[in-house]
Amino acid sequence: MQKFNLLIITFLLSTVVAFAQNNVPNIGVGTTLSYTVDATAAGQQIPLTLNIVSLNDPMKFKWTLPGIGTGAFIIPMKALESGTKMRLREPAPDVNTEFKDDETIMFISKASFAEMVKNQSFTMNKITFTIKPADKPFQLNGKDLDAFHLVSANGKTELWVLNKPDFPLMVKFTGNPGGLDFELTNLKE
């Protein structure tokens, strides 16, 4: 009986350690994502909230930008499957912003994720990103997230992608040539 108890305790401890090392939050309908968007050219920081309303085809993310308004991003499921571009522009309030089949926002496609895992790199918006060790892990609410750190060939653009093959969420993007950097600051499952 003591051996059995010791086995159970060992299993529980190893499960807790494995979970602590691989913190990957659930993302689904009802998830709220809070980002800080940094408009680098204007020197402005803007809070962005995305609420996932639907993950069917098309996906629907309700957005809120204080001082600008609210609206929705309508994203074809094909973008999640195989998109190769990320669209980052200030949306118009009170309208649905329609995305093309190859455009994503705040996530990379499943195909790009698979390419990244297989080849240690992937291409988005014609920029190739390669996995590189990070100086420190990406943290959210004091917890390390299981995220890949990627760097562009010129070293000026970096991004962090959640290790979640079914929804590879971008949790941080810096040095964006388009002038909009962002970082996930809160996630409510």
C-alpha positions in Angstrom: 0.0 0.0 0.0 2.9 2.4 0.8 4.3 1.8 -2.7 1.0 2.6 -4.3 0.7 5.8 -2.3 4.2 6.8 -3.2 3.4 6.1 -6.9 0.3 8.3 -6.7 2.2 11.1 -5.0 5.0 10.9 -7.6 2.5 10.9 -10.5 0.7 14.0 -9.0 3.9 15.9 -8.5 5.1 15.2 -12.0 1.8 16.3 -13.4 2.0 19.6 -11.5 5.6 20.2 -12.7 4.6 19.4 -16.3 1.7 21.7 -16.1 3.8 24.5 -14.7 6.3 24.2 -17.5 3.7 24.1 -20.3 1.1 26.7 -19.4 -1.2 26.9 -22.5 -4.6 28.6 -21.8 -7.8 27.4 -23.4 -9.0 29.6 -26.2 -12.6 29.4 -27.4 -15.9 31.1 -27.7 -16.2 33.5 -24.8 -12.4 34.0 -24.4 -11.5 37.6 -23.8 -8.0 38.7 -25.0 -6.6 42.0 -23.7 -3.7 43.5 -25.5 -1.7 46.7 -25.3 -1.1 48.0 -28.8 1.8 50.4 -29.3 1.5 52.7 -32.3 5.3 53.3 -32.5 5.2 56.2 -35.0 2.7 58.1 -32.9 4.2 57.1 -29.6 0.7 56.0 -28.4 -0.3 53.0 -26.3 -3.9 51.8 -26.8 -5.7 49.0 -25.0 -7.4 46.5 -27.3 -9.9 44.0 -26.2 -10.9 41.1 -28.4 -13.9 38.9 -27.4 -14.2 35.6 -29.3 -17.9 35.4 -30.4 -17.6 32.6 -32.9 -15.0 30.1 -34.1 -17.3 28.8 -36.8 -16.9 29.8 -40.5 -16.6 32.8 -40.5 -15.0 33.4 -37.1 -16.1 36.6 -35.3 -14.1 38.6 -32.8 -15.7 41.6 -31.2 -13.1 44.4 -30.7 -13.1 47.4 -28.3 -10.7 50.3 -28.6 -11.3 53.1 -26.0 -11.7 56.4 -27.7 -12.4 54.8 -31.0 -15.3 52.5 -30.4 -16.3 48.9 -31.0 -16.9 46.6 -34.0 -16.2 43.1 -35.2 -13.6 41.3 -37.2 -15.1 38.7 -39.5 -12.4 36.1 -40.4 -12.9 33.2 -42.8 -12.0 29.8 -41.3 -9.6 29.4 -44.2 -7.4 32.1 -42.7 -7.0 30.0 -39.5 -6.2 27.0 -41.7 -3.7 28.5 -44.1 -3.4 32.3 -43.9 0.0 33.8 -44.7 -0.7 37.5 -43.9 -1.5 39.4 -40.7 -3.7 42.4 -41.1 -3.1 45.2 -38.5 -4.9 48.4 -39.2 -7.1 50.6 -37.1 -10.6 49.4 -37.8 -13.7 51.6 -38.4 -16.1 51.7 -35.5 -19.6 50.2 -35.5 -18.9 48.0 -38.6 -17.8 44.5 -39.4 -14.3 44.4 -40.8 -14.1 41.6 -43.3 -10.9 39.7 -43.7 -9.7 37.8 -46.8 -9.0 34.0 -46.8 -5.2 34.6 -46.4 -5.5 37.3 -43.6 -5.2 36.7 -39.9 -5.2 39.0 -36.8 -3.4 38.2 -33.6 -2.8 34.6 -34.6 -0.9 32.6 -37.2 -2.5 29.9 -39.3 -2.3 26.2 -38.5 -0.3 25.6 -41.6 2.2 28.3 -40.6 2.4 26.8 -37.1 3.1 23.3 -38.6 5.8 24.8 -40.9 7.3 26.6 -37.9 7.5 23.4 -35.9 8.8 21.3 -38.8 11.4 23.8 -40.2 12.0 26.0 -37.2 10.8 29.0 -39.3 7.8 30.3 -41.2 6.9 33.2 -43.4 4.3 35.9 -42.7 3.7 39.1 -44.8 6.8 38.0 -46.8 9.0 38.1 -43.7 10.7 34.9 -42.6 10.7 34.3 -38.8 13.1 31.7 -37.2 12.7 30.2 -33.8 15.4 31.6 -31.4 15.8 31.0 -27.7 14.3 33.9 -25.7 16.2 35.6 -22.9 13.3 34.9 -20.7 9.9 33.2 -21.2 6.8 35.2 -22.1 4.8 35.7 -18.9 1.1 36.4 -18.5 -0.2 37.2 -15.0 3.1 36.1 -13.4 3.0 32.7 -15.2 5.3 31.5 -17.9 3.4 30.7 -21.1 4.5 27.9 -23.4 5.3 30.1 -26.4 7.8 30.1 -29.3 10.1 33.1 -29.7 10.8 34.0 -33.3 13.0 36.6 -34.9 13.2 38.0 -38.5 16.3 37.6 -40.6 17.4 41.2 -39.9 16.8 40.7 -36.2 14.6 43.8 -35.9 11.2 42.1 -35.7 10.3 39.6 -32.9 7.2 37.6 -32.1 6.0 35.1 -29.6 3.4 32.5 -30.6 1.5 30.3 -28.1 2.4 26.6 -28.5 -1.2 25.8 -29.4 -1.5 24.0 -32.8 -5.3 24.4 -33.1 -5.2 28.2 -32.4 -1.6 29.6 -32.5 -2.2 32.9 -30.8 0.4 35.7 -31.1 1.1 36.9 -27.6 3.7 39.6 -28.5 5.0 41.3 -31.6 7.8 43.9 -31.5 9.6 45.8 -34.3 6.6 45.5 -36.6 7.5 47.3 -39.9 3.8 48.4 -40.1 4.3 50.4 -36.9 1.9 48.5 -34.6 3.5 46.4 -31.9 1.3 44.5 -29.4 1.5 42.4 -26.2 -1.1 40.2 -24.6 -1.7 41.6 -21.1 -4.6 39.4 -19.9 -6.6 36.4 -21.1 -9.9 35.3 -19.6 -10.9 31.8 -20.6 
